[in-house]
C-alpha cells in the first residue's frame, strides 16, 4: 500500500533563540535563496517560539527545539543540508538529541481499518469489554544501542491528522548525543548527514512489512 502523503522532518534538541532564526537571517547566511526568504509566510515570531513556512518546508523554533518539516520529496536532502548549515553557525546550541521523523498518510476504507485493527490488536482480546472496539492508536518502542546509534525507535499507528478518512504511520528515529571529545552540535550534524538516507530506507521497509502482514 503506497502512501498518499509522506512527511519528512528533522528535530534537533538544544538551546535556541527563536527570534534569531528568521527567513531574513537564513537568506543573509546564504542558507536559503533570497526568493525563498521573500516568499516566506511568517505565522508567529515571539521570544518563546518562531514559526514560518517556505514554499517547500515549514520551520519551527522554540527555546529547546528546532524542527524542519517537508512533504516535498525532492527537497528532503535540501532540508538535511539546511539543518546542518544552521548548526554549523550555531555551534553553541549544545544539541543533546536529534530525531529523524517519517510520517506516512494513507486513505483507507472502513474495511481496511477493520483489517488493521484485527491484525494489530485482535478484537477477540476485547470480548466482554467492548461491543465494537475500534483501534485509536498503537505505539511500539525499542531502545537501540549499537555501532550506529544510541537512542530509541518509535513507531505509532494512529488516525491521520490530514486525511478525513485515513491512517498514519509515525516513525521517530531518535539519537541521544553525548560526546566529551567533540562539540555535541558537530556530532549531531555528522550523525544526521551519515544516517538520514538509511533512516528513510529503514522506515520504508518497516512500513511495507506492517502492511504485508495486515493485508
Secondary structure, 3 states (H helix, E strand, C coil): CCCCEEEEEEEEECCCCCCCCCHHHHHHCCCCCHHHHHHCEEEEECCCEEEEECCCCEEEEECCEEEEEECCHHHHHHHHHHHHHHHHHCHHHCCCEEEEEEEEEEECCHHHHHHHHHHHCCHHHHCCCCCCCCCCEEEEEEEEECCCCEEEEEEEEEECCCCCCEEEEEEEEEEECCCCCCCHHHHHHHHHHHHHHHHHHHHHHHHHHHHHHHC
